[in-house]
Amino acid sequence: MGSAESRRLKNAQAAVDFIEKHLDGSLSLDRTAAAVHYSKYHLHRVFADTTGMTIHDYTLRRQLT
């Protein structure tokens, strides 16, 4: 695994960790991006490429479970 791929995985994991800790609150792409120190555009792209779903879809699915 290359360093760029490793970095993407770490950043996607940081977003997942933040989302998991805040499932009972109001989550938005802006808030999640700010928490992991990424622009919302870059985080959206990295998260979707890494997980195969958008942050919005991931958050909705987790809140429903």
FIVO-83561 format. One record per atom (N, C-alpha, C, O, CB): x, y, z; residue number from 1; residue in three letters; atom name. Coordinates in steps of 0.05 Angstrom, whole numbers, always signed. Each point is the difference from the previous one (the first is absolute). Glycine has a CB too. Example, Ala and Ser with C-alpha at 12.3 -4.5 7.8 and 13.67 -1.06 7.14 Angstrom:
BEGIN
VOMAR       px       py       pz   seq   type   atom
VOMAR     +264     -114     +156     1    ALA      N
VOMAR      -18      +24       +0     1    ALA     CA
VOMAR      +18      +24       +0     1    ALA      C
VOMAR      +21       +0      +13     1    ALA      O
VOMAR      -59      -23      +12     1    ALA     CB
VOMAR      +31      +44      -39     2    SER      N
VOMAR      +16      +24       +1     2    SER     CA
VOMAR      -15      +22      +14     2    SER      C
VOMAR      +10      +22       +4     2    SER      O
VOMAR      +14      -35      -47     2    SER     CB
! end
This chain:
BEGIN
VOMAR       px       py       pz   seq   type   atom
VOMAR      +17      -24       +0     1    MET      N
VOMAR      -17      +24       +0     1    MET     CA
VOMAR      +18      +25       +0     1    MET      C
VOMAR      +18       +2      +16     1    MET      O
VOMAR      -55      -27       +9     1    MET     CB
VOMAR      +32      +43      -43     2    GLY      N
VOMAR      +15      +25       -2     2    GLY     CA
VOMAR       -7      +20      +21     2    GLY      C
VOMAR      -20       -3      +13     2    GLY      O
VOMAR      +24       -5      -62     2    GLY     CB
VOMAR      +13      +27      +53     3    SER      N
VOMAR       -5      +20      +21     3    SER     CA
VOMAR      -25      +17       -6     3    SER      C
VOMAR      -14       +7      +19     3    SER      O
VOMAR      +63       -6      -10     3    SER     CB
VOMAR      -55       +4      -34     4    ALA      N
VOMAR      -24      +16       -7     4    ALA     CA
VOMAR      -25      -17       +7     4    ALA      C
VOMAR      -19      +11      +11     4    ALA      O
VOMAR      +44      +13      -48     4    ALA     CB
VOMAR      -24      -49      +30     5    GLU      N
VOMAR      -23      -17       +7     5    GLU     CA
VOMAR       -3       -3      +30     5    GLU      C
VOMAR      -23       +0      +10     5    GLU      O
VOMAR      +29      -25      -53     5    GLU     CB
VOMAR      +16      +22      +57     6    SER      N
VOMAR       -1       -2      +29     6    SER     CA
VOMAR      -11      +25      +12     6    SER      C
VOMAR      -16       -1      +19     6    SER      O
VOMAR      +55      -30      -20     6    SER     CB
VOMAR      -32      +54       -9     7    ARG      N
VOMAR      -10      +26      +10     7    ARG     CA
VOMAR      -30       +2       -5     7    ARG      C
VOMAR      -15       +9      +18     7    ARG      O
VOMAR      +60      +12      -27     7    ARG     CB
VOMAR      -54      -29      -15     8    ARG      N
VOMAR      -29       +0       -6     8    ARG     CA
VOMAR      -15      -17      +20     8    ARG      C
VOMAR      -21       +8       +9     8    ARG      O
VOMAR      +31       +0      -58     8    ARG     CB
VOMAR       +0      -32      +54     9    LEU      N
VOMAR      -13      -18      +19     9    LEU     CA
VOMAR       -1      +12      +28     9    LEU      C
VOMAR      -21       -2      +13     9    LEU      O
VOMAR      +37      -37      -40     9    LEU     CB
VOMAR       +5      +51      +36    10    LYS      N
VOMAR       +1      +13      +26    10    LYS     CA
VOMAR      -21      +23       +2    10    LYS      C
VOMAR      -14       +3      +20    10    LYS      O
VOMAR      +63      -15      -15    10    LYS     CB
VOMAR      -50      +28      -27    11    ASN      N
VOMAR      -19      +22       +1    11    ASN     CA
VOMAR      -29       -9       -2    11    ASN      C
VOMAR      -17      +11      +13    11    ASN      O
VOMAR      +52      +17      -35    11    ASN     CB
VOMAR      -40      -49       +6    12    ALA      N
VOMAR      -27      -11       -1    12    ALA     CA
VOMAR       -7      -12      +27    12    ALA      C
VOMAR      -23       +3      +10    12    ALA      O
VOMAR      +27      -13      -59    12    ALA     CB
VOMAR      +15       -3      +62    13    GLN      N
VOMAR       -5      -12      +27    13    GLN     CA
VOMAR       -5      +22      +20    13    GLN      C
VOMAR      -17       -3      +18    13    GLN      O
VOMAR      +46      -36      -29    13    GLN     CB
VOMAR      -15      +61       +9    14    ALA      N
VOMAR       -5      +23      +19    14    ALA     CA
VOMAR      -28      +11       -4    14    ALA      C
VOMAR      -13       +6      +20    14    ALA      O
VOMAR      +62       +6      -21    14    ALA     CB
VOMAR      -59      -11      -23    15    ALA      N
VOMAR      -27       +9       -5    15    ALA     CA
VOMAR      -20      -20      +11    15    ALA      C
VOMAR      -20       +8      +12    15    ALA      O
VOMAR      +35      +16      -54    15    ALA     CB
VOMAR      -10      -50      +38    16    VAL      N
VOMAR      -18      -21      +11    16    VAL     CA
VOMAR       -1       +2      +30    16    VAL      C
VOMAR      -21       -1      +12    16    VAL      O
VOMAR      +31      -29      -51    16    VAL     CB
VOMAR      +14      +34      +52    17    ASP      N
VOMAR       +1       +2      +29    17    ASP     CA
VOMAR      -17      +24      +10    17    ASP      C
VOMAR      -14       -3      +19    17    ASP      O
VOMAR      +60      -18      -20    17    ASP     CB
VOMAR      -43      +44      -13    18    PHE      N
VOMAR      -15      +23       +8    18    PHE     CA
VOMAR      -30       -5       -3    18    PHE      C
VOMAR      -16       +7      +18    18    PHE      O
VOMAR      +54      +22      -32    18    PHE     CB
VOMAR      -46      -40       -8    19    ILE      N
VOMAR      -28       -6       -5    19    ILE     CA
VOMAR      -11      -19      +21    19    ILE      C
VOMAR      -22       +5      +11    19    ILE      O
VOMAR      +29       +2      -60    19    ILE     CB
VOMAR       +8      -28      +55    20    GLU      N
VOMAR       -9      -19      +20    20    GLU     CA
VOMAR       -4      +12      +27    20    GLU      C
VOMAR      -19       -7      +15    20    GLU      O
VOMAR      +42      -28      -40    20    GLU     CB
VOMAR       -6      +54      +33    21    LYS      N
VOMAR       -2      +14      +26    21    LYS     CA
VOMAR      -23      +20       +1    21    LYS      C
VOMAR       -9       +8      +21    21    LYS      O
VOMAR      +58      -14      -16    21    LYS     CB
VOMAR      -60      +14      -29    22    HIS      N
VOMAR      -20      +21       +0    22    HIS     CA
VOMAR      -25       -8      -15    22    HIS      C
VOMAR      -14      +16      -11    22    HIS      O
VOMAR      +51      +17      +12    22    HIS     CB
VOMAR      -43      -59       -1    23    LEU      N
VOMAR      -24      -10      -14    23    LEU     CA
VOMAR      -26      +11      +11    23    LEU      C
VOMAR      -20       +2      -14    23    LEU      O
VOMAR      +45      -43       +4    23    LEU     CB
VOMAR      -25      +48      +36    24    ASP      N
VOMAR      -25      +10      +12    24    ASP     CA
VOMAR       -4      +30       -5    24    ASP      C
VOMAR      -21      +11       +9    24    ASP      O
VOMAR      +25      -47      +26    24    ASP     CB
VOMAR      +14      +49      -48    25    GLY      N
VOMAR       -2      +29       -4    25    GLY     CA
VOMAR       -4       +6      -30    25    GLY      C
VOMAR       -4      -18      -16    25    GLY      O
VOMAR      +32      +26      +56    25    GLY     CB
VOMAR      -27      +17      -46    26    SER      N
VOMAR       -2       +9      -27    26    SER     CA
VOMAR      +27       -1      -14    26    SER      C
VOMAR      +19      +14       +8    26    SER      O
VOMAR      -58      +16       +4    26    SER     CB
VOMAR      +41      -47      -32    27    LEU      N
VOMAR      +26       -3      -14    27    LEU     CA
VOMAR       -3      +12      -28    27    LEU      C
VOMAR      -20       -4      -14    27    LEU      O
VOMAR      +32      -37      +41    27    LEU     CB
VOMAR       +8      +55      -36    28    SER      N
VOMAR       +0      +10      -27    28    SER     CA
VOMAR      +28       -4      -11    28    SER      C
VOMAR      +19       -5      +14    28    SER      O
VOMAR      -55      +40       -3    28    SER     CB
VOMAR      +38      -33      -37    29    LEU      N
VOMAR      +26       -2      -13    29    LEU     CA
VOMAR      +18      +22      +10    29    LEU      C
VOMAR      +24       -4       +5    29    LEU      O
VOMAR      -45      -17      -46    29    LEU     CB
VOMAR      +11      +46      +44    30    ASP      N
VOMAR      +16      +22      +10    30    ASP     CA
VOMAR      +12       -6      +27    30    ASP      C
VOMAR      +23       +4       +5    30    ASP      O
VOMAR      -52      +28      -31    30    ASP     CB
VOMAR      +12      -41      +44    31    ARG      N
VOMAR       +9       -6      +28    31    ARG     CA
VOMAR      +20      -22       +1    31    ARG      C
VOMAR      +20       +1      +14    31    ARG      O
VOMAR      -65      +14       +2    31    ARG     CB
VOMAR      +40      -36      -32    32    THR      N
VOMAR      +19      -23       +0    32    THR     CA
VOMAR      +26       +8      -12    32    THR      C
VOMAR      +21       -7      +10    32    THR      O
VOMAR      -60      -24      -14    32    THR     CB
VOMAR      +38      +46      -18    33    ALA      N
VOMAR      +25       +9      -13    33    ALA     CA
VOMAR      +16      +18      +19    33    ALA      C
VOMAR      +25       -2       +1    33    ALA      O
VOMAR      -48       -1      -46    33    ALA     CB
VOMAR      +10      +20      +59    34    ALA      N
VOMAR      +14      +18      +19    34    ALA     CA
VOMAR      +13      -17      +22    34    ALA      C
VOMAR      +22       +7       +9    34    ALA      O
VOMAR      -54      +31      -19    34    ALA     CB
VOMAR      +19      -58      +19    35    ALA      N
VOMAR      +10      -17      +22    35    ALA     CA
VOMAR      +25      -15       -9    35    ALA      C
VOMAR      +18       -5      +17    35    ALA      O
VOMAR      -64       +0       +1    35    ALA     CB
VOMAR      +48       -2      -43    36    VAL      N
VOMAR      +24      -15       -9    36    VAL     CA
VOMAR      +19      +17      -16    36    VAL      C
VOMAR      +19      -10      -12    36    VAL      O
VOMAR      -47      -31      +11    36    VAL     CB
VOMAR      +23      +67       +1    37    HIS      N
VOMAR      +18      +20      -12    37    HIS     CA
VOMAR       +4       -4      -30    37    HIS      C
VOMAR      +23       +1      -10    37    HIS      O
VOMAR       +0       +3      +54    37    HIS     CB
VOMAR      -45       -8      -59    38    TYR      N
VOMAR       +0       -4      -29    38    TYR     CA
VOMAR      -20      +19      -11    38    TYR      C
VOMAR      -19       +8      +13    38    TYR      O
VOMAR      +33      -56      -10    38    TYR     CB
VOMAR      -10      +56      -28    39    SER      N
VOMAR      -22      +14      -14    39    SER     CA
VOMAR      -22      -20       -4    39    SER      C
VOMAR       +5      -24       -3    39    SER      O
VOMAR      +27      +57      -20    39    SER     CB
VOMAR      -56      -23      +22    40    LYS      N
VOMAR      -23      -18       -4    40    LYS     CA
VOMAR       +1      -14      -27    40    LYS      C
VOMAR       -9      -23       -2    40    LYS      O
VOMAR      -19      +52      +33    40    LYS     CB
VOMAR      +38      -16      -51    41    TYR      N
VOMAR       +2      -12      -26    41    TYR     CA
VOMAR      +20      -23       -1    41    TYR      C
VOMAR       -5      -21      -11    41    TYR      O
VOMAR       -7      +66       -9    41    TYR     CB
VOMAR      +35      -40      +32    42    HIS      N
VOMAR      +21      -21       +0    42    HIS     CA
VOMAR       -9      -23      +18    42    HIS      C
VOMAR       +3      -24       -8    42    HIS      O
VOMAR      +32      +58       +1    42    HIS     CB
VOMAR      -47      -29      +30    43    LEU      N
VOMAR       -9      -21      +17    43    LEU     CA
VOMAR      -22      -17      -13    43    LEU      C
VOMAR       +1      -24       +1    43    LEU      O
VOMAR      +10      +52      +39    43    LEU     CB
VOMAR      -29      -15      -54    44    HIS      N
VOMAR      -21      -14      -14    44    HIS     CA
VOMAR      +12      -19      -20    44    HIS      C
VOMAR       -9      -23       -2    44    HIS      O
VOMAR      -22      +62       +8    44    HIS     CB
VOMAR      +50      -30      -21    45    ARG      N
VOMAR      +12      -16      -21    45    ARG     CA
VOMAR      +16      -24      +12    45    ARG      C
VOMAR       -3      -22       -9    45    ARG      O
VOMAR       +6      +63      -21    45    ARG     CB
VOMAR      +13      -35      +50    46    VAL      N
VOMAR      +16      -20      +13    46    VAL     CA
VOMAR      -17      -21      +14    46    VAL      C
VOMAR       +5      -24       -3    46    VAL      O
VOMAR      +32      +57      +10    46    VAL     CB
VOMAR      -58      -24       +7    47    PHE      N
VOMAR      -18      -19      +14    47    PHE     CA
VOMAR      -14      -18      -20    47    PHE      C
VOMAR       -2      -24       +5    47    PHE      O
VOMAR       -4      +58      +32    47    PHE     CB
VOMAR       -5      -22      -58    48    ALA      N
VOMAR      -15      -16      -20    48    ALA     CA
VOMAR      +19      -20      -14    48    ALA      C
VOMAR       -8      -23       -5    48    ALA      O
VOMAR      -24      +61       -1    48    ALA     CB
VOMAR      +56      -29       +0    49    ASP      N
VOMAR      +19      -18      -14    49    ASP     CA
VOMAR       +8      -23      +19    49    ASP      C
VOMAR       +5      -23       -9    49    ASP      O
VOMAR      +11      +61      -19    49    ASP     CB
VOMAR      -13      -32      +53    50    THR      N
VOMAR       +9      -20      +20    50    THR     CA
VOMAR      -22      -20       +9    50    THR      C
VOMAR       +5      -24       +2    50    THR      O
VOMAR      +29      +58      +13    50    THR     CB
VOMAR      -58      -23      -10    51    THR      N
VOMAR      -21      -17      +11    51    THR     CA
VOMAR      -20       -9      -21    51    THR      C
VOMAR      -15      -20       +5    51    THR      O
VOMAR      +21      +44      +38    51    THR     CB
VOMAR       -7      -11      -65    52    GLY      N
VOMAR      -20       -7      -20    52    GLY     CA
VOMAR      -27      +13       +4    52    GLY      C
VOMAR      -20       -7      -14    52    GLY      O
VOMAR      +44      -36       +9    52    GLY     CB
VOMAR      -26      +61      +25    53    MET      N
VOMAR      -25      +14       +5    53    MET     CA
VOMAR       +6      +28       +9    53    MET      C
VOMAR      +22       +6      +10    53    MET      O
VOMAR      -46      -48       +1    53    MET     CB
VOMAR       +5      +60      -14    54    THR      N
VOMAR       +4      +28       +9    54    THR     CA
VOMAR       -2       +1      +30    54    THR      C
VOMAR      -10      -18      +13    54    THR      O
VOMAR       -8      +36      -56    54    THR     CB
VOMAR      +28       +4      +55    55    ILE      N
VOMAR       -2       +4      +28    55    ILE     CA
VOMAR      -29       +1       +8    55    ILE      C
VOMAR       -8      -11      +21    55    ILE      O
VOMAR      +52      +36      -20    55    ILE     CB
VOMAR      -60      -12      -17    56    HIS      N
VOMAR      -29       +2       +6    56    HIS     CA
VOMAR      -13      -27       +1    56    HIS      C
VOMAR      -15       -6      +19    56    HIS      O
VOMAR      +14      +51      -42    56    HIS     CB
VOMAR       +6      -62       +3    57    ASP      N
VOMAR      -11      -27       +0    57    ASP     CA
VOMAR      +10      -16      +24    57    ASP      C
VOMAR      -16      -14      +13    57    ASP      O
VOMAR      +13      +15      -63    57    ASP     CB
VOMAR      +28       +0      +56    58    TYR      N
VOMAR      +12      -14      +23    58    TYR     CA
VOMAR      -14       +9      +26    58    TYR      C
VOMAR       -8      -17      +16    58    TYR      O
VOMAR      +52      +12      -40    58    TYR     CB
VOMAR      -47      +31      +27    59    THR      N
VOMAR      -12      +11      +25    59    THR     CA
VOMAR      -29       -9       +2    59    THR      C
VOMAR       -8       -9      +22    59    THR      O
VOMAR      +39      +49      -24    59    THR     CB
VOMAR      -46      -38      -19    60    LEU      N
VOMAR      -28       -9       +1    60    LEU     CA
VOMAR       -2      -30       +7    60    LEU      C
VOMAR      -17       -7      +17    60    LEU      O
VOMAR       +5      +42      -51    60    LEU     CB
VOMAR      +27      -51      +21    61    ARG      N
VOMAR       +0      -29       +6    61    ARG     CA
VOMAR       +7       -6      +29    61    ARG      C
VOMAR      -13      -17      +13    61    ARG      O
VOMAR      +24       +8      -60    61    ARG     CB
VOMAR       +9      +23      +58    62    ARG      N
VOMAR       +8       -5      +27    62    ARG     CA
VOMAR      -22      +11      +20    62    ARG      C
VOMAR       -5      -13      +20    62    ARG      O
VOMAR      +54      +16      -34    62    ARG     CB
VOMAR      -61      +19       +8    63    GLN      N
VOMAR      -21      +11      +17    63    GLN     CA
VOMAR      -24      -18       +0    63    GLN      C
VOMAR      -14       -2      +21    63    GLN      O
VOMAR      +30      +48      -29    63    GLN     CB
VOMAR      -22      -60      -14    64    LEU      N
VOMAR      -23      -18       -1    64    LEU     CA
VOMAR       +5      -26      +15    64    LEU      C
VOMAR      -19      -12      +10    64    LEU      O
VOMAR       +8      +32      -54    64    LEU     CB
VOMAR      +36      -27      +47    65    THR      N
VOMAR       +6      -25      +15    65    THR     CA
VOMAR       +5       +8      +29    65    THR      C
VOMAR       +5      -17      +16    65    THR      O
VOMAR      +15       -5      -56    65    THR     CB
! end
